[in-house]
Amino acid sequence: MVFHTGEIAVQTQVGVKEEAQSLSSVISNIIKPSAEEFLSNQQFAIASTIDANGNIWASLLTGHRGFIRVLNEQSVQIETTLIATDPLNQNLQHHDYIGLLIIDLAQRKRLRLNGRALNKPPEKIKIQIQQTFFNCPKYIQVRHLETVTSEFPRQVQIQTTNALNLTQQYWIAQSDTFFIASSHPERGADASHRGGFPGFVQILDSQKLVFPDYAGNNMFQTLGNLVVNPNAGLLFIDFAAGHTLQITGKAKVIWETKRLAAFPGAQRLVEFDISQVWETRNASSLRWRFEEYSPANPG
């Protein structure tokens, strides 16, 4: 089966099971020439990995152009400069599942590569691909990568807590983009993108967020994973300054119609309970310049 029980459960509840099945042909277990060409120009990806306690983390991966190199039609190699303390390094010591979202913000194009790591950091990470497909361009804000940065390298600063401070809450409240990592016990890890106008993620308190789920491709990989396994990770990026905010916790899909009124365009909500926050200042030397919001963003 292309879809697991969690994905089918959400597709059935929404009433799009047949439509999702018709779209399943886009999912492949081999890297096609179009994907290899896309990867050859990318410098930016999000990785989903699982720690020793089952917590899920989303990590920022960057490198030279084409830093994710296709070895053959079912494997890739990642050459990235990852901060030594990033959870991904330890996570792959315990679980070899890894999900990758490679995204070109300027072109509004994204590719998912999910599979198993064949080796462990700090070596170049080799991945055996189990699932690959392109996603639609909805909700991606256009940003242009600026490879030249001033006053870099700067000192990396890391702060870990179990709740959001006021500065982090403001950061999230102003965000128009974040990434979500999820996992299925048998199908492995997955990373996905979420976008909207600033304010689409709402802070309920220092340990709870809620965000809308807009109309998408109706395959429901992320929500399907969350139905089976509520553990998830979020990643917010300060694109102008190179800082990251990694959050791990548990997510719950909310179907109550009356709660949707506060979120224009929302078809469902996801409530996220925070267990750990990991803020890294100067996490990346790359910087992005904002250009425009996605025309698909609900008003």
Backbone bond lengths (Angstrom), bond angles and torsions (degrees), N, CA, C in turn:
res aa  C-N    CA-C-N  psi(-1)  N-CA   C-N-CA  omega(-1)  CA-C   N-CA-C  phi
1 M - - - 1.466 - - 1.521 110.07 -
2 V 1.332 116.10 136.93 1.458 120.84 178.41 1.521 110.17 -69.52
3 F 1.338 116.89 -41.13 1.455 121.84 -177.32 1.530 110.66 -105.03
4 H 1.334 115.70 145.80 1.466 119.09 177.02 1.530 110.18 -90.54
5 T 1.328 116.97 177.42 1.471 121.73 -171.84 1.525 112.53 -61.86
6 G 1.338 117.72 -35.22 1.455 120.29 179.57 1.523 111.70 -66.62
7 E 1.322 116.56 -44.52 1.470 120.70 178.28 1.523 110.82 -62.71
8 I 1.325 116.43 -43.31 1.465 120.65 -179.98 1.525 110.57 -64.79
9 A 1.334 117.02 -37.40 1.469 120.60 179.81 1.528 110.88 -62.16
10 V 1.348 117.24 -43.41 1.461 120.49 179.79 1.528 110.22 -70.68
11 Q 1.315 117.27 -43.65 1.474 120.62 177.65 1.527 110.82 -57.18
12 T 1.323 116.36 -41.23 1.467 121.10 -179.67 1.519 110.80 -67.57
13 Q 1.327 117.61 -43.38 1.459 120.79 -179.74 1.528 111.67 -63.10
14 V 1.339 116.55 -37.05 1.462 120.95 -179.60 1.532 111.14 -80.15
15 G 1.339 116.61 -21.42 1.460 120.51 -179.92 1.508 114.24 88.41
16 V 1.341 117.00 29.47 1.468 120.05 -177.45 1.533 111.70 -125.58
17 K 1.310 117.35 23.84 1.465 120.01 -175.88 1.525 112.14 -58.93
18 E 1.322 117.27 -44.99 1.471 120.08 -179.29 1.521 111.19 -67.54
19 E 1.337 115.73 -40.36 1.466 119.25 178.24 1.524 111.06 -62.40
20 A 1.334 116.49 -42.54 1.462 120.76 179.07 1.520 110.79 -62.47
21 Q 1.326 116.24 -40.83 1.459 119.81 179.81 1.521 111.07 -62.98
22 S 1.334 116.51 -36.76 1.462 119.96 179.51 1.525 111.84 -68.85
23 L 1.354 116.58 -24.89 1.462 121.13 179.41 1.523 112.65 -87.55
24 S 1.319 116.07 -11.47 1.468 119.79 -172.80 1.523 113.27 -63.24
25 S 1.327 117.13 -16.86 1.471 119.63 -179.06 1.521 112.60 -67.08
26 V 1.359 117.27 -16.56 1.466 119.42 178.68 1.528 111.08 -74.12
27 I 1.339 116.68 -18.18 1.462 120.99 -178.64 1.522 109.10 -85.24
28 S 1.323 116.11 128.71 1.460 121.37 -176.60 1.519 110.08 -132.73
29 N 1.312 116.58 162.90 1.463 120.46 173.18 1.521 111.95 -107.97
30 I 1.337 115.93 14.24 1.466 120.42 175.24 1.522 109.78 -129.54
31 I 1.317 115.12 152.91 1.459 121.43 179.63 1.520 108.08 -88.51
32 K 1.329 115.38 112.98 1.452 120.37 -177.09 1.532 110.60 -82.63
33 P 1.326 117.90 162.80 1.479 120.66 -178.60 1.525 113.64 -54.55
34 S 1.328 118.14 -36.84 1.463 120.43 179.87 1.531 111.07 -64.18
35 A 1.338 116.71 -36.88 1.467 120.74 177.71 1.519 110.94 -70.79
36 E 1.321 117.24 -39.93 1.466 120.58 178.67 1.528 110.58 -63.88
37 E 1.318 117.32 -40.83 1.457 120.43 177.73 1.524 111.06 -63.91
38 F 1.341 116.79 -42.57 1.458 121.24 178.16 1.518 111.08 -60.43
39 L 1.325 117.21 -46.12 1.465 121.59 -177.97 1.523 112.17 -62.91
40 S 1.298 117.64 -29.97 1.466 120.86 -174.93 1.520 113.06 -65.24
41 N 1.342 117.85 -14.64 1.466 121.13 -177.45 1.526 113.91 -114.18
42 Q 1.333 117.48 4.63 1.462 119.25 -172.02 1.528 113.11 -97.01
43 Q 1.345 114.85 149.34 1.473 121.57 178.61 1.526 112.44 -126.82
44 F 1.335 118.18 10.54 1.449 121.05 -166.32 1.528 109.37 -148.28
45 A 1.342 116.20 129.46 1.458 120.81 177.50 1.526 109.62 -151.65
46 I 1.319 115.34 161.39 1.455 122.75 174.61 1.523 107.28 -116.87
47 A 1.333 117.00 134.61 1.455 121.60 179.33 1.520 110.34 -115.24
48 S 1.315 116.02 138.92 1.465 123.54 175.43 1.522 108.32 -109.07
49 T 1.345 116.46 124.00 1.465 121.00 178.56 1.525 110.02 -138.70
50 I 1.329 115.76 168.22 1.467 122.45 -172.55 1.520 109.25 -122.26
51 D 1.350 117.22 131.35 1.462 119.50 -179.15 1.526 111.75 -87.37
52 A 1.326 116.79 -179.81 1.465 122.07 -174.19 1.521 112.46 -63.17
53 N 1.341 117.06 -23.28 1.467 121.35 -179.39 1.520 113.03 -97.65
54 G 1.314 116.84 6.25 1.456 120.42 179.69 1.515 114.30 88.38
55 N 1.347 117.31 -0.51 1.462 119.91 176.35 1.525 109.57 -71.05
56 I 1.315 116.27 148.58 1.464 121.20 -176.67 1.519 109.22 -112.96
57 W 1.333 115.31 137.81 1.463 121.88 -176.49 1.524 110.22 -126.77
58 A 1.316 115.21 144.80 1.464 122.02 171.67 1.522 107.96 -108.13
59 S 1.326 117.27 128.01 1.466 122.84 -176.14 1.522 110.82 -122.37
60 L 1.329 115.43 146.49 1.459 121.58 175.90 1.522 109.83 -88.11
61 L 1.338 115.81 127.07 1.461 122.04 175.61 1.524 108.43 -116.70
62 T 1.322 116.43 130.56 1.459 120.76 175.39 1.522 109.13 -135.83
63 G 1.312 115.97 164.63 1.453 120.28 178.66 1.511 110.68 -177.65
64 H 1.316 115.67 -167.90 1.455 120.69 177.10 1.528 109.29 -68.32
65 R 1.310 117.37 164.23 1.462 121.01 179.25 1.524 110.02 -58.11
66 G 1.323 116.75 126.21 1.456 120.69 -176.89 1.520 113.13 81.15
67 F 1.350 117.37 25.03 1.468 120.20 -175.88 1.531 112.90 -67.43
68 I 1.324 117.28 -15.97 1.467 121.04 169.58 1.522 106.87 -101.49
69 R 1.313 114.76 106.61 1.477 120.30 -171.67 1.522 110.61 -105.80
70 V 1.318 115.80 132.33 1.457 121.29 178.21 1.526 109.14 -76.84
71 L 1.343 116.01 122.69 1.467 121.11 177.62 1.528 111.02 -88.97
72 N 1.314 115.57 -41.62 1.462 122.83 173.73 1.518 106.62 -158.55
73 E 1.320 118.30 -174.40 1.462 119.70 -172.14 1.524 114.27 -68.95
74 Q 1.336 117.78 -6.18 1.462 119.72 179.10 1.525 113.59 -129.93
75 S 1.313 118.29 14.06 1.465 118.58 178.35 1.523 111.07 -150.79
76 V 1.340 114.39 149.89 1.458 122.01 177.14 1.524 108.64 -133.39
77 Q 1.325 115.14 163.81 1.458 122.08 175.91 1.524 108.70 -128.16
78 I 1.327 115.80 131.68 1.462 121.34 -179.14 1.517 109.34 -104.73
79 E 1.335 116.46 126.02 1.455 122.45 174.69 1.527 107.14 -113.88
80 T 1.319 116.41 94.57 1.457 120.61 -174.06 1.518 110.98 -128.72
81 T 1.320 115.47 151.55 1.463 121.27 173.50 1.521 106.78 -97.71
82 L 1.332 115.08 99.72 1.455 121.22 -176.40 1.518 109.27 -105.93
83 I 1.332 116.32 137.19 1.464 120.56 176.54 1.522 109.04 -59.15
84 A 1.334 116.13 133.65 1.459 121.31 -172.91 1.526 112.87 -57.16
85 T 1.332 117.02 -30.64 1.462 120.32 -177.04 1.520 113.81 -87.91
86 D 1.338 118.24 -2.56 1.460 119.55 -179.59 1.533 109.68 -59.57
87 P 1.345 118.20 137.85 1.472 120.35 -178.20 1.519 114.28 -55.34
88 L 1.323 118.41 -27.93 1.466 120.62 -177.52 1.526 111.72 -54.67
89 N 1.334 116.56 -38.93 1.469 119.74 -176.49 1.525 112.27 -58.88
90 Q 1.325 116.41 -46.42 1.464 120.17 178.72 1.524 111.64 -77.17
91 N 1.322 116.97 -34.73 1.461 119.95 -176.16 1.522 112.26 -59.15
92 L 1.336 116.47 -41.38 1.467 119.54 -178.29 1.525 112.47 -72.63
93 Q 1.337 116.55 -9.37 1.463 119.47 172.36 1.530 110.47 -74.87
94 H 1.339 116.59 -23.38 1.467 121.24 -174.55 1.524 113.13 -108.66
95 H 1.333 117.00 -35.87 1.467 121.38 -178.89 1.518 108.56 -135.08
96 D 1.320 116.86 130.92 1.467 118.96 -177.43 1.524 113.38 -90.92
97 Y 1.330 117.91 -3.21 1.466 119.03 175.45 1.527 110.43 -64.57
98 I 1.324 116.37 137.71 1.459 121.18 175.80 1.530 108.52 -149.19
99 G 1.323 115.22 135.19 1.458 120.83 174.80 1.518 109.27 -115.69
100 L 1.309 117.49 136.73 1.462 121.59 -179.50 1.524 110.28 -120.56
101 L 1.320 115.48 135.79 1.456 122.27 168.26 1.515 106.46 -117.54
102 I 1.323 116.97 112.68 1.461 121.89 177.58 1.524 106.14 -101.74
103 I 1.337 115.65 122.04 1.465 118.83 -170.73 1.524 111.27 -131.44
104 D 1.311 115.35 134.61 1.457 123.33 175.42 1.522 106.36 -108.23
105 L 1.330 116.20 100.82 1.461 120.63 -175.21 1.525 111.49 -67.27
106 A 1.314 117.50 -34.70 1.465 120.77 -178.17 1.529 111.75 -66.93
107 Q 1.333 116.24 -34.63 1.464 121.13 -177.64 1.525 113.19 -98.94
108 R 1.347 116.38 -1.81 1.471 121.68 -175.57 1.538 110.70 51.75
109 K 1.326 114.58 54.17 1.459 119.55 -178.44 1.525 108.78 -135.33
110 R 1.332 116.18 139.20 1.470 119.73 -177.55 1.525 111.07 -144.65
111 L 1.323 114.06 146.54 1.458 122.49 -177.15 1.516 108.97 -131.71
112 R 1.334 116.31 135.52 1.459 120.40 175.43 1.525 109.88 -105.77
113 L 1.325 115.41 135.36 1.461 122.93 174.94 1.526 107.07 -131.22
114 N 1.312 117.49 110.92 1.460 121.53 -179.06 1.523 110.26 -116.57
115 G 1.335 116.30 140.52 1.451 118.74 -179.78 1.513 112.82 -179.16
116 R 1.332 115.87 -146.82 1.466 122.39 -177.72 1.530 110.08 -126.25
117 A 1.323 115.06 137.45 1.461 120.04 175.74 1.523 109.17 -75.70
118 L 1.324 115.88 130.08 1.465 120.96 -178.15 1.523 112.28 -88.19
119 N 1.328 116.65 -11.88 1.458 120.59 177.49 1.520 107.99 -147.22
120 K 1.304 116.91 -179.39 1.458 121.10 -174.50 1.527 110.04 -121.38
121 P 1.353 116.97 147.56 1.464 119.90 175.43 1.530 109.30 -58.52
122 P 1.353 120.01 156.58 1.465 125.75 14.02 1.526 114.76 -89.71
123 E 1.338 117.50 9.77 1.451 119.06 177.50 1.534 109.87 -69.54
124 K 1.325 115.29 165.91 1.461 119.44 171.92 1.526 107.95 -57.46
125 I 1.325 116.68 132.51 1.459 120.86 -173.54 1.532 109.67 -85.10
126 K 1.315 115.84 120.95 1.454 121.02 175.00 1.521 108.82 -101.80
127 I 1.332 116.35 135.93 1.455 121.42 -174.81 1.521 110.54 -126.29
128 Q 1.320 115.55 130.28 1.453 121.96 172.34 1.534 107.62 -88.47
129 I 1.316 117.31 118.59 1.454 122.13 -173.02 1.527 110.91 -81.15
130 Q 1.353 115.43 132.53 1.455 121.62 174.99 1.525 112.10 -112.06
131 Q 1.347 115.67 -24.05 1.462 119.85 -176.75 1.524 109.29 -152.77
132 T 1.332 116.84 133.66 1.457 120.39 177.75 1.526 109.85 -148.14
133 F 1.334 116.01 140.34 1.463 120.69 176.44 1.517 110.05 -169.20
134 F 1.331 116.12 152.60 1.453 122.31 173.18 1.520 109.19 -82.94
135 N 1.339 116.33 147.78 1.459 123.51 175.70 1.524 110.32 -104.41
136 C 1.335 115.93 165.09 1.465 120.65 176.77 1.532 109.91 -73.04
137 P 1.341 117.98 163.26 1.467 121.33 -175.52 1.526 114.79 -86.65
138 K 1.336 118.06 4.52 1.471 120.50 -174.51 1.524 112.57 -57.87
139 Y 1.330 114.56 141.62 1.468 124.66 169.89 1.531 114.07 68.39
140 I 1.323 118.08 12.67 1.461 120.75 176.21 1.531 108.40 -90.46
141 Q 1.319 116.96 121.22 1.461 121.00 176.14 1.537 107.56 -81.33
142 V 1.317 116.77 138.20 1.465 120.10 -178.89 1.527 109.93 -75.46
143 R 1.321 115.19 124.35 1.466 122.59 173.48 1.522 108.01 -134.74
144 H 1.328 115.76 142.39 1.453 120.58 179.55 1.520 109.63 -105.90
145 L 1.310 115.40 131.82 1.459 121.66 -179.41 1.515 110.07 -74.77
146 E 1.320 115.98 127.88 1.454 122.00 175.98 1.521 107.38 -111.75
147 T 1.310 116.75 108.74 1.456 120.97 -171.72 1.523 113.11 -79.08
148 V 1.338 117.49 -19.40 1.459 120.29 179.87 1.522 108.73 -95.07
149 T 1.319 117.00 123.10 1.459 121.48 179.63 1.515 109.14 -124.04
150 S 1.309 115.38 150.63 1.460 120.30 179.44 1.511 110.62 -96.94
151 E 1.337 115.16 155.44 1.461 121.87 175.89 1.522 112.02 54.27
152 F 1.297 116.97 44.97 1.460 121.24 178.55 1.520 108.55 -131.89
153 P 1.326 122.64 141.15 1.457 123.74 12.55 1.527 114.45 -80.39
154 R 1.315 114.70 143.75 1.445 121.47 173.69 1.524 108.92 -106.58
155 Q 1.306 115.93 163.74 1.452 119.99 -178.41 1.518 110.66 -71.70
156 V 1.331 116.15 129.65 1.455 121.31 176.78 1.525 108.99 -75.20
157 Q 1.319 116.54 131.47 1.464 121.90 178.99 1.516 108.78 -124.26
158 I 1.327 116.90 131.33 1.462 122.19 -175.15 1.520 109.95 -123.01
159 Q 1.312 115.58 134.50 1.462 121.92 177.68 1.520 108.66 -131.56
160 T 1.334 117.52 127.60 1.459 120.95 178.70 1.521 109.87 -120.89
161 T 1.328 115.53 135.50 1.463 122.16 178.59 1.527 108.05 -145.23
162 N 1.333 116.22 176.88 1.465 119.49 175.36 1.527 112.13 -108.68
163 A 1.335 116.74 13.50 1.462 121.89 178.26 1.520 109.00 -156.40
164 L 1.324 116.03 161.19 1.458 121.78 179.75 1.518 110.75 -82.21
165 N 1.330 117.04 132.73 1.460 118.96 171.48 1.528 108.62 -82.80
166 L 1.318 117.28 177.01 1.460 120.32 -174.92 1.526 112.31 -65.38
167 T 1.324 116.47 -37.10 1.467 119.96 178.90 1.526 110.76 -64.12
168 Q 1.322 116.67 -42.09 1.465 120.78 178.82 1.528 111.21 -67.78
169 Q 1.321 117.09 -36.16 1.460 120.05 177.01 1.529 110.63 -63.43
170 Y 1.328 116.70 -41.00 1.467 120.62 178.07 1.532 110.25 -65.18
171 W 1.334 116.45 -41.85 1.469 122.21 177.73 1.536 109.50 -54.39
172 I 1.319 116.37 -50.80 1.461 120.64 -177.89 1.525 111.25 -65.75
173 A 1.329 116.56 -42.06 1.463 120.69 -178.24 1.523 112.40 -62.67
174 Q 1.341 117.30 -25.94 1.462 121.65 -179.79 1.530 112.95 -94.80
175 S 1.320 117.11 -2.67 1.464 120.78 -174.11 1.525 111.82 -76.51
176 D 1.335 115.35 145.01 1.460 121.18 174.50 1.525 111.68 -112.01
177 T 1.335 115.96 -0.47 1.463 121.64 -176.17 1.525 109.58 -149.89
178 F 1.326 116.85 139.73 1.460 120.26 165.34 1.523 108.28 -152.24
179 F 1.312 115.67 174.01 1.463 121.57 -177.76 1.522 108.89 -126.50
180 I 1.323 116.12 144.59 1.458 120.97 -177.99 1.521 110.04 -124.86
181 A 1.323 115.42 132.24 1.463 123.00 178.04 1.522 108.66 -108.76
182 S 1.319 115.71 136.90 1.458 121.14 178.63 1.521 108.68 -143.09
183 S 1.341 115.80 174.86 1.463 117.77 -177.34 1.530 110.62 -157.12
184 H 1.309 115.07 148.92 1.460 123.03 173.04 1.525 107.65 -113.02
185 P 1.332 118.88 138.37 1.471 120.61 -175.34 1.519 114.96 -55.14
186 E 1.335 117.07 -31.17 1.466 120.11 -177.09 1.523 113.02 -110.68
187 R 1.323 117.89 -26.93 1.465 120.79 -177.48 1.529 112.73 -92.39
188 G 1.345 117.10 -16.82 1.457 119.22 174.66 1.508 114.80 97.77
189 A 1.350 114.98 -166.88 1.464 122.71 -171.53 1.524 111.63 -89.50
190 D 1.351 114.68 157.43 1.454 121.25 -178.05 1.525 108.66 -149.36
191 A 1.321 117.19 144.66 1.464 122.06 175.71 1.516 108.73 -125.30
192 S 1.337 116.31 139.32 1.454 120.65 -177.27 1.521 110.54 -140.21
193 H 1.323 115.38 166.95 1.472 123.91 -176.34 1.521 110.05 -108.99
194 R 1.337 116.37 145.02 1.460 121.86 171.90 1.525 108.57 -134.45
195 G 1.324 116.38 136.96 1.456 120.15 -179.23 1.508 111.88 -143.62
196 G 1.327 116.28 159.28 1.461 123.30 177.92 1.516 108.90 178.93
197 F 1.308 116.79 -177.27 1.451 119.37 175.45 1.532 110.27 -71.77
198 P 1.344 118.06 151.76 1.469 119.96 176.88 1.527 110.75 -49.63
199 G 1.327 115.26 134.55 1.447 121.26 -176.58 1.518 113.44 101.33
200 F 1.363 117.23 -6.96 1.460 118.01 -178.88 1.530 112.00 -70.72
201 V 1.325 117.15 -19.38 1.462 121.15 169.27 1.526 107.32 -98.96
202 Q 1.317 116.82 124.11 1.463 120.81 -177.72 1.532 110.50 -109.45
203 I 1.334 115.16 139.57 1.456 122.50 178.52 1.526 107.98 -91.69
204 L 1.322 117.13 118.85 1.466 120.45 175.66 1.516 111.37 -87.02
205 D 1.326 116.18 -40.48 1.459 122.33 170.90 1.523 106.68 -163.76
206 S 1.321 117.52 -172.77 1.470 120.84 -173.54 1.526 113.62 -66.59
207 Q 1.334 117.16 -12.30 1.465 120.12 179.67 1.523 113.23 -127.25
208 K 1.331 117.19 18.42 1.463 118.81 -179.88 1.530 110.94 -148.48
209 L 1.332 115.23 131.12 1.460 123.41 175.80 1.520 108.83 -121.04
210 V 1.320 115.80 161.79 1.457 120.62 170.25 1.525 107.65 -143.58
211 F 1.316 115.93 139.89 1.463 120.40 -179.87 1.530 109.86 -143.69
212 P 1.343 116.82 154.84 1.468 121.08 -177.07 1.525 111.96 -81.11
213 D 1.315 114.60 155.11 1.460 121.40 169.20 1.521 106.62 -113.07
214 Y 1.333 116.26 112.45 1.457 121.94 -177.72 1.539 110.63 -89.06
215 A 1.307 115.68 170.83 1.456 120.95 176.91 1.522 110.05 -61.03
216 G 1.335 116.05 132.33 1.458 120.51 -178.28 1.514 111.51 -134.05
217 N 1.337 115.56 -137.54 1.464 119.09 -176.30 1.527 113.40 -86.67
218 N 1.350 116.68 -3.43 1.474 123.34 177.98 1.520 114.06 68.21
219 M 1.334 117.78 14.50 1.463 119.19 173.07 1.526 110.96 -90.96
220 F 1.327 117.45 -28.29 1.463 123.76 171.83 1.534 113.64 60.05
221 Q 1.340 115.95 49.13 1.461 119.03 176.64 1.534 111.62 -63.56
222 T 1.334 116.78 -45.89 1.464 119.35 -177.41 1.525 111.59 -69.17
223 L 1.336 117.45 -52.79 1.464 119.70 -178.75 1.531 110.88 -63.63
224 G 1.317 117.03 -34.98 1.459 120.19 176.63 1.517 111.77 -61.75
225 N 1.324 116.47 -41.82 1.469 119.70 175.38 1.520 111.05 -62.18
226 L 1.345 117.09 -43.90 1.465 121.19 -176.26 1.524 112.06 -65.50
227 V 1.319 118.07 -30.57 1.464 121.45 177.15 1.525 110.23 -64.32
228 V 1.324 116.10 -36.40 1.468 120.95 -178.65 1.524 111.53 -87.41
229 N 1.338 116.14 -39.87 1.471 122.14 -175.40 1.527 108.19 -137.91
230 P 1.342 118.08 106.55 1.472 120.07 -175.67 1.529 114.53 -72.52
231 N 1.320 118.26 -11.73 1.465 119.46 178.89 1.524 109.98 -63.80
232 A 1.335 115.61 136.05 1.463 119.85 -177.81 1.516 109.80 -156.39
233 G 1.318 115.28 164.64 1.460 121.48 176.95 1.516 110.50 -131.82
234 L 1.324 116.60 145.27 1.462 122.28 176.91 1.517 109.48 -118.91
235 L 1.317 116.09 148.13 1.459 121.47 175.70 1.520 109.10 -133.18
236 F 1.335 116.15 122.33 1.457 122.91 172.47 1.520 107.18 -110.20
237 I 1.332 116.27 136.94 1.462 121.77 -178.15 1.526 109.02 -119.30
238 D 1.319 116.11 131.91 1.460 120.96 168.22 1.524 105.70 -86.02
239 F 1.325 116.55 94.92 1.457 121.19 -172.05 1.522 112.94 -65.22
240 A 1.320 117.47 -27.80 1.460 120.58 -177.72 1.516 112.69 -82.16
241 A 1.345 117.68 -24.50 1.462 120.81 -174.49 1.521 114.09 -116.66
242 G 1.336 118.56 -13.02 1.457 121.00 177.94 1.515 114.89 83.91
243 H 1.349 117.78 16.83 1.460 121.19 178.12 1.532 110.08 -91.73
244 T 1.343 117.15 156.27 1.464 121.05 176.58 1.520 110.54 -131.40
245 L 1.321 114.76 153.17 1.456 123.11 176.11 1.526 107.22 -130.75
246 Q 1.339 115.40 108.08 1.459 121.33 -179.75 1.527 108.56 -103.34
247 I 1.326 115.50 132.29 1.459 121.17 -177.30 1.521 108.51 -130.84
248 T 1.321 117.24 133.87 1.457 120.38 173.85 1.523 109.02 -121.48
249 G 1.321 115.53 148.98 1.460 120.00 -178.06 1.518 110.46 176.38
250 K 1.337 115.74 -151.00 1.463 121.22 -177.88 1.525 109.60 -125.12
251 A 1.328 115.02 139.38 1.463 121.52 -177.23 1.521 110.52 -115.51
252 K 1.325 115.19 145.28 1.463 121.95 179.16 1.520 108.67 -132.81
253 V 1.328 116.86 130.73 1.460 121.59 178.36 1.528 108.83 -81.40
254 I 1.338 115.79 129.15 1.464 122.49 -178.47 1.528 108.93 -107.31
255 W 1.337 116.65 125.49 1.457 121.47 -177.34 1.527 112.32 -109.44
256 E 1.333 118.39 -1.93 1.466 122.03 -174.67 1.527 110.64 -65.83
257 T 1.324 116.54 118.22 1.462 122.13 -174.81 1.519 112.33 -59.62
258 K 1.326 118.33 -41.00 1.458 119.92 -174.90 1.524 112.79 -67.80
259 R 1.327 118.27 -21.08 1.462 120.42 177.60 1.526 111.88 -79.20
260 L 1.333 117.07 -16.87 1.465 120.21 -176.98 1.522 112.46 -74.68
261 A 1.326 117.60 -18.34 1.464 121.30 -172.99 1.522 112.81 -58.80
262 A 1.333 116.99 -30.24 1.467 120.74 -178.11 1.528 112.58 -79.81
263 F 1.340 117.28 -1.67 1.465 121.68 -176.39 1.529 108.73 -129.77
264 P 1.336 118.32 92.95 1.471 120.81 -179.86 1.527 111.46 -54.57
265 G 1.321 115.86 130.87 1.455 120.71 177.00 1.512 114.92 84.67
266 A 1.335 118.05 -7.20 1.462 120.35 -177.55 1.522 111.16 -70.73
267 Q 1.311 116.59 136.04 1.454 121.38 174.48 1.522 111.22 -103.41
268 R 1.328 114.80 -21.19 1.457 123.82 174.45 1.520 106.80 -153.31
269 L 1.316 117.59 170.76 1.457 122.36 171.79 1.516 108.84 -124.36
270 V 1.319 114.75 157.84 1.463 120.86 171.10 1.523 107.89 -123.89
271 E 1.312 115.87 122.44 1.457 121.83 177.40 1.522 107.82 -99.23
272 F 1.322 116.65 132.13 1.463 121.37 -171.83 1.525 110.18 -123.86
273 D 1.337 116.14 118.09 1.467 122.28 176.80 1.522 109.33 -95.68
274 I 1.313 116.49 122.55 1.460 123.71 -173.40 1.525 111.29 -85.33
275 S 1.326 116.00 133.67 1.462 120.14 173.60 1.531 112.17 -113.18
276 Q 1.342 117.22 -28.67 1.467 119.99 177.99 1.522 110.40 -152.34
277 V 1.332 115.12 143.20 1.469 122.72 179.00 1.519 108.44 -123.16
278 W 1.318 115.98 134.02 1.461 122.03 -177.29 1.523 107.74 -129.89
279 E 1.331 117.17 102.76 1.464 121.00 179.13 1.527 109.90 -100.65
280 T 1.322 116.22 129.68 1.460 121.62 178.95 1.524 108.99 -122.70
281 R 1.314 115.92 116.45 1.457 121.45 175.59 1.522 108.88 -85.72
282 N 1.328 116.56 137.92 1.471 122.11 -177.93 1.527 111.49 60.55
283 A 1.312 116.10 43.62 1.462 121.02 -179.54 1.523 112.18 -70.11
284 S 1.342 116.84 -26.31 1.462 120.39 -177.39 1.518 110.39 -141.72
285 S 1.319 115.37 149.83 1.466 120.51 175.27 1.521 111.71 -85.03
286 L 1.327 117.32 -10.86 1.460 120.39 -178.79 1.528 110.89 -80.26
287 R 1.320 115.56 147.80 1.455 121.93 177.95 1.530 108.69 -133.30
288 W 1.319 115.60 147.04 1.455 120.93 179.69 1.522 109.67 -122.52
289 R 1.313 116.60 142.38 1.461 123.08 177.27 1.524 109.13 -105.54
290 F 1.317 116.17 123.60 1.462 121.29 -179.71 1.530 110.62 -68.74
291 E 1.359 115.87 139.73 1.458 119.81 176.21 1.528 112.36 -119.38
292 E 1.355 116.83 -54.45 1.464 117.23 -178.10 1.523 110.41 -159.09
293 Y 1.350 113.75 156.18 1.459 120.45 176.09 1.527 110.62 -78.29
294 S 1.306 115.20 157.62 1.457 120.06 176.20 1.530 110.10 -67.92
295 P 1.327 117.58 137.10 1.468 120.08 176.32 1.523 112.65 -67.54
296 A 1.351 116.46 -13.18 1.479 120.46 -179.92 1.522 112.28 -84.44
297 N 1.341 118.33 -12.31 1.468 120.38 -178.13 1.522 110.70 -59.27
298 P 1.326 118.60 125.94 1.469 119.96 175.54 1.530 110.57 -64.26
299 G 1.319 116.97 140.67 1.454 121.51 -177.98 1.523 112.58 -78.68
